[in-house]
Amino acid sequence: MNRRVSQTILGLLVAVAFLVAILYRLNWAETQRVLLGMDVLLLIPMFALLGVHYILKGLRWRVLLAGRGLVTRALACRLTLIGFFMNNIIPARLGELVRPYLLSANQPQMSFPFAVATVFGDKIYDLLLVVLMMLFSILFVDAPTYVVAGIALLTGVALAFFVLAFVGARWRQRELQRQSDTSWLRKLSALAGRFEDRVYHAILAFLDGLSVVVESLPRAMMALFYTTLSFVLLAFVICLSARSLHIEISIPAAMFVIGITGIGFMIPAAPTNAGSFHFFAATALELVADVSWDEAVSFAIVAHLTQVSLVSMMGATALVGLDLSRFGGVRGLMRRAEKQKDEQPETREGERP
């Protein structure tokens, strides 16, 4: 069984497990009544805010990439939207790998491991905001004790994750500045056997990309600003999703829902996070709002369909007019070979190069 098939099966099993947990308590008649009473006019501001939310994600990535090369705002936003769109098709959120692949193919100076690291660093800001929102929200919502304990544990894990990422990035910066010895990394790469050189250079490129996240304080602050603004807009979208079903929730409650749902994103899931998104969003809303399980699931359905439909439309639109032939691996290798040939010094006839 190849890896793609196994990932698909795992995602489907996760989705089925969460759907069974949802359906176990669901009253179909009540859920249908809640959904039919939806105020569809609120979809207009929801789509508008969500659109800006996704564009801010693309601008944030562009800010991080600015330290290694010029990437236009349009290209960064288009590739970001395409990556989100591919998550609706590819299981386990592996659609995110499409974004760095397209970037590395379009920008030869940025290798694929480097581009992956920038996406990884991009997600660090999301994780940071998710943790901060949950810590803020539990000050204003009546969450159960075990939820508060879980959030405290998550905060500790996230902080350890941030420290490891920061230490790795800073080490790579010092190594580049001082040309430090990397023999230990060579020894580690030797475990890959005949792929030693490839693994060694891939790790270095990944650390290069990760160092982009911390090498410039102004860029880091700008990326944090974009992240904060995008999550504020998403919190308003969550409030509007609930209000469309005549459910009133506060901004802290919406932030709590986003945080719990963000934790669910860490679990390998089916395309569009079907099942897992609904379970975590409905569970979070039921914990902090005076709603029934049927109302909570109805809210999760509306929030999920709104986000998936919009990012699918925006991602599909981003593909229109994009010269995909530029992103072929063979085409990229040919461009690199031609560039190296042009950079070689010319020799006169009879002279040895």
N, C-alpha and C positions, 0 to 999 in steps of 0.2 A: 504494500500500500504506500503510494507516494505521499509526500508531505502535504501537498495541496488537498488531497482527498481527506487525509486525517484531520486537517484543520477545519475543513468543511463539516465533517462528521461531528467534531468536538463542538463547533459553534451551534450546530443544530441540536445536539443533545442538551447544551446549556439553555437554549431557547425553549425547548420542550419542558425542561425541568421548571423553569420560571413560569411558563404558561400554565402548567399543572397547578403550581402554587397559587396562581392568580384565579384560575377557574374554580378551585376548591371552595372558595368563599363567595363566588360571584353570583349575583342574581341577574340573569339576562334581561328580564322584563324591566327591572328598575334601572339598569344601565342604559337600556334603549330609551327609556323615558327621559333620563338626564341628557343624553346626547341629542335627542330630538328637540330639546328645549334650548339648544345652544344659540347664542346671539352671534350669527355669522358676520355681522358688520365689524366686530372686533378683530376679525382676521386681517383687515386692512392695516391697522397700526402694528399688529403682531408681525406681519410679513415685512413691513418697513423697518422695524427695529431689528428683526433678525438679519435682514440684509446688511445693515450697517455693522452688526455684530460680526458677521463672517468677513466683511471687508477689513475690519480692524484686525482680525487674526492675520490676514495676509500682509497688512502694513507692519504688524509687529515682526513677522518673519523677515520682511525686507530690511527692517532696522538692524536685526542681528546679522544679516548677510552683508551689510554695508561695510563691515570691517575687512572683508576679503575680496570684494569685487562689486561692480555696479550691476544691480538687478533692478529693473524698472518696477515701479509700483504696480503697473498693469500686469506684468509677468508674475510677480510674487502673488498677487491676488488671484490670478487665473489658476496658477498651479496649486494654490491652497484650496480653492474651490473644487478643483479636479480631484485632489486628494480626499476631501470630504465626500465628494460624490462617489468615489471608488469604494469608500467604506460602506456604501449602500449596496455594493455588489459583491465585494470580497469579504469573507468572514474574518473574525478575530481582529478587526480593525487594521488589517494588513494593507488596506488601501492607502494608508499613510505613506507607505514605501513608494507609491507611484510619484508622489511629490518630489522627493529627493532624486529619484531616477530621472525624471524629466528635467530637473534643474541641472544635474551633472551632465546630461547629454546636451543641454542647450548652452551650458557654460563650461567649456572644457577645462578651465583652470580650477574648477571645483569638482573633486572626485566624488564618487558615490558615497564612500564612508564619511567623508567630510560633510556632504549634504545631509546624510542621515543624522549625524551629530547635531547639525543646526536644527533639524526638526525635533530631535530629542531635547535640545536646550529650549526650544520653543515651547515644548510641553511642560518643562519645568516651571515656567511662569503660570501655566494653567493649574498645576498641582499646588503651587504656592498660594494662589488666590482661592482655590477650593478649601485648603486648610484654614486660611484666614477667615473666609466667609463662615465656615462651620464654627470656628471659635467665637466669632462675633454673634452668630445667630443663636447659639445656646444661651447667651446672656439674656435673650428676650423671648425665647420660646420655652414652653414647658416640655422639655424632652425627658424621656425615661432615663433612669440612672445608668442602665447598661449602654444606652446610646452615648451618653456623655463619656463613659469610660472608653468606649470604642473610639470616639473622636480623639480623646487624649492619647490613646495608643497610636492612632493614625498620625497624629501630630509628631510623636516621637519618631516614627518610621520615616515620615517625610523629612524631618530635620536631618536625620542620619543620611538620607538620600541626597539632600542638598549639600551636606558636608563632603560626601564622597565625590559628587560631581564637581564641587568647587576645588577640592584638593587636586583632583585629576587635571582639571583645566589649568590651575595655577602651576602645577608641576610642568606641564607641557610648555607653558609660557617661559618659565625659567630655563627649561631645556633648550628652547629655541634661542634664547638670549645668550646663554653661556656655552652652548654646544656641549651639554653635559653628556656623560657616558650613559648609554642605553643598553649596556651589555645584559642587564637583568631582563630587559624586555626581549632581547634576542633569545635568551635562554627559555623564556616563556613561550616565545613563538616557535621554538624548535620542537615543541610538543606536537605541532601540526605537520611534522614530517616534511614531505616534499613541497608543502604549501607554506613553508616557513617564511620566505620573503614576502609572499602575498599577505599573509596574516600580519607580519611585522609592520609593513607599510599601511595596511588597513587600520591597525590600531593607532598608529601615529596620526593618520589622516582624521580618524574619529576624534582623537584628543585635540587636534587642531581645530576642528569644528566646535568642539565643546568649549575650547578656550575663548571662542568668539563671544560666548554668553557673558563672560566676566571681564574681558580685557578692557572694556570702556564703560566707565560709570555713566556718562551721559546717554549712551545707547541703551544701557541696562535700565536706566530710569525711564527713558522713552518707551521701551518695551513694556515696562511695568505699568506705565500710564495707559497704553493701548489695551493691556490685559484688563486693568481695573475698569476702564470705560466699557469694554465689551461685556464684562460680567454684570455691570450695572444695567446695561440694556437687556441682557438676558433675564435678569431678575424682574424687570418690568414685563417682559414677554410672559414669564411664568405667572405673574399676577393677572395679566390680561387673559391668559389661557384659563385660569380658574374663574375669573369674572365672567367669561363667555358662557360658563355653565352655572352662573349665579352663585359662585362660591367666592367669598371674600377672604383674602389672606393678606398678611402684612409683608413688607419687604424682607424683614428678618426671616419670616417663614419661607418666603420664596428662595432666599439664600440658602436656607437649610435644605430645601428640596434639591437645589442645584448641587450642593455639596454631596448629599447622599447619592444622587444620580451619578456624579463624577466618580465616586468610589466604584459604582457599578461598571463604569467604562474600563476599569482596570481588569475586568474579568473577560477572558476570551468569549466572544459572543457570535451570534449569527449576523448576517448582513443587516444593516440599519439598527443593530442592537435590539432587534425584535425580542420581546419577552423580558430580557434583563432590564431594559429601560423602563418598561411598563411596571415591572415589579418594584424596582427601587423608587421610582417617582411616586407610585401609588402608596407605597409603604411610608415614605417620607411625609407625604401630605396627610395621611391618616394620623401620623404621630403628632403633628403640630397644629392640626386644624380640626374643628368639630364637624367632621364629615364621615359619611358611611364608606365602606369599602367600595361599593358600587360607584359612588361619586368620585372617589379617589382614582379608581381605574378609568372612569370616563375622562377625568382630567388628564391622566397619563396618555390615553389614546389621542386626545386633541393635541397635547404638547408634542407628542411623537410625530404624528402625521404632519403637523405644521412645519416642524424643523426638517423632516426628511423630504417633504415635497419641495420646500423652498431651496434647500441645498442641492437637490437633484436638478431642479430647473436651472439654478445658477451654474452648477458644475457642467451640465450639458451645454449651456450657452457658452461657457468658457472654452469648450472644445471646438466650437464653431470658428473657423478661420485660423485655427492653430495649425502650423505646418508640422504635422506629426512626423514627416519624413526626416526632419532635422534631429529627431530623437532616437533614431535607430542606432544600435550599438556599432554596426559595421560602418555606417556613415560617420559616426563619431571617431572611430579609429582612423578612417581615411583622412579626416580633417586634421587629426593630430599628426599623422605621418607627413601630410603635405606641409604643415606648419614647421615641423622639425627640418624638413628638406629645405624650406625657404630660409631657415635660420642658419644653415650650414654655410661657411665662407666659401666663396667661389675660388676655384684654382685655375691657373693658366695652363695652357696646353703644354705637356711635357713635364709639368711639376707634379710631385706627389702630394696628395692632400695630407 
